């Protein structure tokens, strides 16, 4: 089977790195090419959590 080219897009870094990490790892083991795009840096949520 040919290797796939996969684009993972999420609004927050946790969406693309945390929530679908298992799927990304599966495809990486298969040798598929994975590109990941987080549309924000997630800083606002971090600042709110640190202030609590």
ABEGO torsion letter per residue (X at the ends): XBBBBBBBBBABAAAAAAAAAAAAAAAAAAGBBBBBBBABAGAAAAAAAAAX
